[in-house]
Amino acid sequence: MDATVKRKARSPKGARVQPSRPAEPAHESDGAHLELRIWLRLLSCATRIEKALNARLRKEFNTTLARFDLLAQLARKPAGATMSEVSELLMVSNGAITALVQKLEADGMIHREVDSEDRRTFRLRLSQEGAKEFGRMARRHEEWVIALIGELSHVAQSDLLQHLTLLKRRLDKHA
């Protein structure tokens, strides 16, 4: 940190203080396309958080964030979910879900059952072992997210959440 201290310039008694104007951008592009810069910053932050969580899940639980997300969806649905429902919730294709399901099933984390209402469809459910292991993963995941985002002040976190909520609502109108 710079050891020098900058002092505020004081105006002579009775002199009018001019309101400060925002500094001009250092480069022409600095003020342009703020929306694009925000979008890129959101992507950058999301990617960094995903990478950190994925690395920690792999190291501690030998799994991936994609598998964790699938388990999380099933944990919220005690009656189970179809492959199509899970792919819709995770916003990925059925094909992407198939490989995850096969791996989790082989590991004993989930099981498939024929749907009682539509015999052509399978319902996915957490196995007993899968529910237990997911509980351990979810607790650690929460700790990691808190550690990653917790460096922001409470006020900054609240402001960020409020702004992102507003953005999401506006984006939902365009969907």
C-alpha positions in Angstrom: 0.0 0.0 0.0 1.3 3.5 -0.8 2.5 5.2 2.3 1.8 8.7 1.1 -1.4 10.3 2.2 -3.4 12.5 -0.1 -5.1 15.4 1.6 -8.4 16.9 0.4 -7.9 20.3 -1.1 -9.6 22.9 1.1 -11.5 25.8 -0.4 -10.9 29.3 1.0 -13.6 30.5 3.4 -16.6 31.6 1.6 -15.6 30.1 -1.7 -18.1 28.0 -3.5 -17.2 24.4 -4.0 -18.0 23.1 -7.4 -19.7 19.7 -7.5 -17.3 17.1 -8.7 -17.9 15.5 -12.1 -17.3 11.9 -12.9 -13.8 11.4 -14.3 -13.6 11.0 -18.0 -12.9 7.4 -19.2 -9.2 6.9 -19.7 -9.9 5.2 -23.0 -12.8 5.8 -25.4 -13.9 2.2 -24.9 -13.9 2.4 -21.0 -17.4 4.0 -20.9 -18.8 2.4 -24.0 -20.9 -0.7 -24.0 -21.2 -1.0 -20.2 -23.8 -3.7 -20.7 -21.3 -5.9 -22.5 -18.7 -5.3 -19.8 -21.2 -6.3 -17.1 -22.2 -9.5 -19.1 -18.5 -10.4 -19.4 -17.9 -9.8 -15.8 -20.9 -12.0 -14.8 -19.6 -14.8 -17.0 -16.1 -14.4 -15.6 -17.3 -14.6 -12.0 -19.6 -17.5 -12.6 -16.8 -19.4 -14.4 -14.3 -18.8 -11.6 -16.8 -20.0 -9.0 -17.8 -23.1 -11.0 -14.1 -24.0 -11.5 -13.4 -23.6 -7.8 -16.4 -25.7 -6.8 -15.7 -28.3 -9.5 -12.0 -28.7 -8.3 -13.1 -29.0 -4.7 -15.8 -31.5 -5.4 -13.3 -33.6 -7.5 -10.7 -33.5 -4.8 -12.9 -34.2 -1.8 -15.6 -36.4 -3.3 -14.2 -37.6 -6.6 -17.2 -36.1 -8.4 -18.1 -33.2 -10.7 -20.3 -30.1 -10.3 -22.6 -31.6 -13.0 -23.1 -34.8 -11.0 -23.6 -32.7 -7.8 -26.2 -30.6 -9.6 -28.1 -33.7 -10.8 -28.1 -35.1 -7.2 -29.3 -31.8 -5.9 -32.3 -31.8 -8.2 -33.2 -35.4 -7.2 -32.8 -34.4 -3.5 -35.5 -31.8 -4.0 -37.8 -34.4 -5.5 -38.4 -37.3 -3.1 -40.9 -38.8 -5.6 -38.1 -38.8 -8.2 -37.9 -37.2 -11.6 -37.9 -38.3 -15.2 -34.8 -37.8 -17.4 -36.7 -35.0 -19.3 -37.7 -33.2 -16.0 -34.1 -33.3 -14.8 -32.7 -32.1 -18.1 -35.2 -29.2 -18.1 -34.3 -28.3 -14.5 -30.6 -28.4 -15.3 -31.1 -26.7 -18.7 -29.2 -29.3 -20.6 -30.1 -31.9 -23.2 -31.4 -35.4 -22.4 -28.2 -36.7 -24.0 -26.1 -34.9 -21.5 -28.1 -36.3 -18.6 -27.8 -39.8 -19.9 -24.1 -40.0 -19.3 -24.4 -38.5 -15.8 -27.2 -40.9 -14.9 -25.2 -43.9 -16.0 -22.2 -42.9 -14.0 -24.2 -42.1 -10.8 -26.2 -45.3 -11.2 -23.0 -47.3 -11.5 -21.7 -45.6 -8.4 -24.9 -46.6 -6.5 -25.9 -43.0 -5.9 -29.2 -43.1 -7.8 -31.5 -45.8 -9.2 -34.0 -45.9 -12.1 -37.5 -47.1 -11.7 -40.2 -47.6 -14.3 -42.8 -44.8 -13.9 -46.0 -46.2 -12.6 -48.1 -43.9 -14.8 -46.1 -44.3 -18.0 -44.3 -47.6 -18.3 -42.1 -46.2 -21.2 -40.5 -43.7 -18.8 -38.0 -44.1 -16.0 -38.0 -42.1 -12.7 -34.7 -41.3 -11.2 -34.3 -41.3 -7.4 -31.5 -40.9 -5.0 -30.5 -44.2 -3.4 -30.1 -44.3 0.4 -26.3 -44.1 0.0 -26.7 -41.3 -2.6 -28.9 -39.3 -0.2 -26.3 -39.7 2.6 -23.4 -38.8 0.4 -25.2 -35.9 -1.2 -25.9 -34.5 2.3 -22.1 -34.5 3.0 -21.4 -32.9 -0.4 -24.1 -30.2 0.1 -22.7 -29.2 3.5 -19.2 -28.8 2.1 -20.6 -27.0 -1.1 -22.4 -24.5 1.1 -19.2 -23.9 3.1 -17.2 -23.3 -0.1 -19.7 -20.9 -1.6 -19.9 -18.9 1.7 -16.1 -18.7 1.7 -15.9 -17.6 -1.9 -18.6 -14.9 -1.7 -18.2 -14.2 2.0 -15.3 -11.9 1.4 -17.8 -9.3 0.2 -19.3 -7.2 3.0 -22.9 -8.0 4.0 -24.0 -4.7 2.4 -22.2 -5.6 -0.9 -23.7 -9.0 -0.9 -27.2 -7.6 -0.3 -26.8 -5.0 -3.0 -25.5 -7.6 -5.5 -28.3 -9.9 -4.8 -30.9 -7.1 -5.2 -29.4 -6.0 -8.5 -29.1 -9.6 -9.8 -32.7 -10.3 -8.8 -33.8 -7.2 -10.7 -31.8 -8.3 -13.7 -33.2 -11.8 -13.6 -36.8 -10.5 -13.5 -36.2 -8.3 -16.5 -34.6 -11.2 -18.4 -37.5 -13.5 -17.5 -39.8 -11.1 -19.4 -37.7 -11.6 -22.5 -37.7 -15.4 -22.2 
